[in-house]
């Protein structure tokens, strides 16, 4: 009689959301992951206080579990997740980076961040939707995007946007030796293409997957993205 193999138990996922930091935009992706038997916890970022990557890492690091988990970060949170992962949390089993970057994602000089941050006007929601969702924008995700943005002080969003112009974690990538999955969106209108190519080149041992979709890939293509993450997680060692 053939032995019955026990089901594969995958570790839970801890998710760091994008620029809004609320986790409100992650609901559909969370549901898609749970439908595949994977528990997922979204760690929201503090809405006030310093918003540079070093400060955020110091706040979120103690919240990471000691038991096995996979860290997933999208967009703004990518460099933050890289910094946290390289520090070697005891329970970390793998890293997922979605539509993100290792250094500034747009071709603006890093020195401009300090000068522009206090005065940056937030773009209109319609423009943000075109950049972040493209042809995948719907009434539902427009409403969800607007709600998430209104939950965060404009000054906080500006500080985070400025932080992306100053961040550079490329030197940490050779120390990133754990299993890594990178999700890229083929219709990403926000990330500078050389920034995407750079991440692919600097993480040659990672699994790189390109999906049809916009910058907010986990929102617009939640089911497809969850399928890729779940498939990759089945390859992880227990």
Secondary structure, DSSP 8 states (H G I E B T S, - for coil): -----------EEEEE--TT-SSGGGHHHHHHHHTTT--EEEE---SSS--SHHHHHHHHHTTS-SS-EEEEEEGGGHHHHHHHHHTT-TTEEEEEEES--SB-SSSS-TTHHHHHTTT-----HHHHHHHHTGGG--HHHHHHHHHHHHTS-HHHHHHHHHHHHH-B-GGGGGG--S-EEEEEETT-SSS-HHHHHHHHHHTTTSEEEEESS-SSHHHHTHHHHHHHHHHHHTTS--
